[in-house]
Amino acid sequence: MLSSIPQLRSDVAAITQPVTVAVARSNLGPGDATAILDKWALELESRILSLGYNLVDISGPNLTYEGMTRILTATKPKILFNFSHGCKNYLIGNDGVCTLTRGWEDQIACGVCGKQSNLSVVKNMAVVAYSCNAAAQLGKCMVAYGAPAFVGFSDSLIVVSDKFGMQDMFKDALMPMAERILIGMPIGTAVELTKAELYDAVKQYKPIELLSVPLWYNRKYLQLIGNPNWAII
């Protein structure tokens, strides 16, 4: 059966519909680490748009448990990049309460917020968390709920900042990982390259402990959970 030209155009448009990428970003004001992370997130959003992806920005009053659950359920992004505070059990929103949480499934210390688990929203969605501690337990739970891959830190994410821009050295060390994932590199390869570059940076800045020790720490605790071969395209 022959199709009409308009129908063929419609079919092609459906096949080539851009991938959706979500960025959740917190900014709790000057002096808080999220002020730095928010700048990184905004730069990443510009790159996402330049690559032709659909962008879902989750920030401001939407960066809450209810907002994250509602937006991710509605938009179903292929990957979520999260920039906020975190702990073993949940990622933290702008209202100081969780955005994605294990709920009461495992009452490990860390001030579980009392919300029910909403990790079902990450099914079929890779997650990259520039957040402290999330790989310790939360990332494992996300993969158990159907996330193909989770990248994050199993201990603190450390960024040193000063008026001379030392924080940019940490951005240059950590953010290429997100860029590589966006251009289609397998997520495991992106993580391993980042770890290798962090190791090189540790050696380069070895005489400056204020730089070398935090870079070593970030390298040690950067972890991939799930499928290392997952790729966005």
N, C-alpha and C positions, 0 to 999 in steps of 0.2 A: 504494500500500500504506500503510495507516494504522499509525502507531507508537503504542505504549502510552505512558501518562504517565511511568512510570519511565524508559523509553527516551529520551523527549524531555528529561527532566531531565538524564539522563546526557550527552546530546548538547550541551545548553546549557552544562553544566559544562565540557565539553571545549573548547568554543569560547571561553569566558570565563576559561580558566585564566590566572592572573596571569603577567606577564612576569617572568623571572628576571634579577636584577641582582647582579653580583659586585663585592665590594670587597676588594682586597688591600692590607693595611696592615702596615707595619713600625714597630717601636719599639725602637731600640737604646739607649734610656735617656736620662736627663737630660743636657743639653748637646749631644745629637745632633739634627739637624734633623728626624729621623723622629719624635721625641717630640712635636713640634708637628704634623706631618702626621697622626700617629695620632689626635690630638684632632679634627682636621678630619674624618678618615675616620669616626670614631664618630658625630659629628653628622650626617654624610651618611647613615650607616646608619639612624639614627632617622628621617630624612626618607624614605628608601626604604620603610621599613616603614609609615610613615603614609600613603604613597601607594598602598599595597596591593600592592606588588611582592613577589615572593619574593626573599629576601636570601640570598646566599652569602657568608659571611665567611671570608676566607683570611688567617690571621694566626698569630702564635706559631710553634710547630713545624711548622705546615703551609705556612709561607711559604718554601718551598724549591723547587728545580727539580722534584723528584719530586712534591711536594705540589701545586704549581700545575698541573702537567701532568695529574695524576690528577683533581683536583677540576674543572678546567675541561672536561676530556673527559667527565666524568660528568654535570655539571649543564648544560652548554651555555647559559650566560647570553647574553642579547641584548647586554649591554654590560658591560665591566669597567672599574671605576675603580681605578687603581693609585696607591698612596701609598708610595713607597720611594725609596731612592737609585737612580740609573740612569746609564747612559753610552750611547755611540753604539750599542753592540752588544747590551746586555742590561739588564734590570732586576734589582736586587739583593735577595736575600732576607735573612732574619734570620740565616742561617748564613754570610753573607758571600759566597755563591756565587749565580749567576744563578737567576732564576725563569723568565723568558722570554728566549730567546737566539737570536741568529742562528747560533750554533755556529761552525764553522770555514769557513763559506761564503766569508767575506771576512776575511782576516786583517789587518784594519786595527788599528793600535795601540790600546790601551785595555785591555789585559790580558784578552783573550778567555778565558773560563773553561775551555774545552776540552770543554764539553758539546755534544752534537749539537743542532742546531736543533730546537726544539719549537714553532715558530710555526704549525704546522698546527692547533693547538688554537684559534686565534683566527679560524678561518674562519667567516664569517657573524656575527662578534662585533665590535662597535665597541669601541674602547679609548680611554680618557682617562687620561693618565699625568701625575700631579703628581710629576714626577721630572725630574732634570737630563738634558739632552742626548738624550733618547730619540727626539725627532723628527728628529735629524740623519741617522740611518740606520735604526734599528730600526723606527720607524713606517712608513717606506717599505717595508721588508721585510714587515711585518705586512699591509699593504695588498696587496702582491704575493701573499701567501699566502691572501688572501680576506677579510681584515677590510674591511668596507664603509667605515670611516672611522677615522682615528686623530687624536687631539688631544694635543699635548704641547709640549715646549720643545726647540728645536734647540740651545740652550746651557744654561747653569745656570739653575735656578729659584732665585730669591733671596728669602729671607724674613728680615727683620731682627726680632730679638726682644729684649725687655728686661723688667725686673720690672714695668714700668708697662703692659705688654700691647700693645706696638707690633706684635707679630705678628698681633693681631686685625685691624689695618688691612689687612694682606695677605690675611687670610682673607676679609674683607669685599669685597676687590677681585677675588679669584680664585674663590671658591666659588659665587657666583651662577651661574657658567657650568654647573656640575654640576646645580644646581637647575633651570635652564632646560631642560637636556637631559632631565631626569627628567619634566618636565611636558609633554614632547612637542614642544618647539621644534626645528626643523631644526638639526642640529649646527653647520652653517656660520653660521647666524644667531646662535646662542648665542656662538660664538667672536667674531664681529664686534662684537656688543654689549659683550662683555667687553673687547675691545680699546679700544672707544670710551670705556668707563668708566675703564679704566686711564689713558687719555690725559687724561681730565678730572681724575683723581686726581693725575697728574703735575703738571698746571697748578696744582691746589689746593695741593699741598705743595712747589711749586717752591723756596721759601726754605729748605726743610729737605732738604738733599741726601741725608741718611741715609734718607729716605723716597722722595723724587722720583726719584733715580737708579735704585734697585732696581725701582721700579714701572715706569719707562721701559724698563728692561732686560727685565723680564718681558713687557711688551707687545710689544717688538721681536721676541722669540724665541718667542712663543706661535704655534703653527702648526697648521693643519688639513691633513691629507693624506687624500685619498680623496673620497668623495661628500659635498658640502656639504648635500645635501637629505636625508640619512639622518635618520630620527627614530625614537625608541623606540616610539611608538605611531602 
